[in-house]
Amino acid sequence: MKKKKLLLTLLILMVVLPLILFSNKKYEPLETVPFVDLDKYAGLWYEIASFPQRFQEGCHCTTARYTPTGKGYVTVENRCKKGSVTGPETSINGKAFVEKNTGNAKLKVRFFWPFSGKYWIIDLARDYSYAVVGHPNRDYLWILSRNPKMPQDVYSGIVQRAAKSGFDTSKLQVTKHQ
């Protein structure tokens, strides 16, 4: 089990570190939502679609669970089934730290110390039924929902808004769920 986590850690570092160090693209500032109530945001989210990432390769039925701790961070538990919707489940745990003065809309997520990634909430339903998370370099995008299925009109609206924010939405890949 420890070898598996070490291998996963090294794989993620090999993918994420070059992106952080060598990204030189210029973009307009990415707008986030004005405020996120972390207690309402807490709980289980289903990934509806995302930009393919090497660290999620082969994942199906992807979910994320966020739990505020009262200790200055939110715990993050990402799960998916590898290879198919009936494949073996794998998970990884991390911590998300809110950036000050951002209305809780900008977080730094860390799965392996000392590396962290920007987790910016750029779209959020008033009732917290969906959320859209992006990165200011526009290379990362996740559409999340409280349910494994999302109405097509809601999804289409999210995709249109993401495109207006500078994301290449043609890269979106719909996540398979059972």
Buried (B, 14 or more C-beta within 10 A) or exposed (E): EEEEEEEBBEEBEEEBEEBEEEEEEEEEEBBBBEEBEBEEBBEEBBBBBBBEBEBBEEBBBBBBBBEBEEEEBBBBBBBBBEEEEEBEEBEBEBBBBBBEEBBBBBBBBBBBEEBBBBBBBBBBEEEBBBBBBBBBBBBBBBBBBBEBEBEEEBBEEBBEBBEEBBBEBEEBEEBBBE
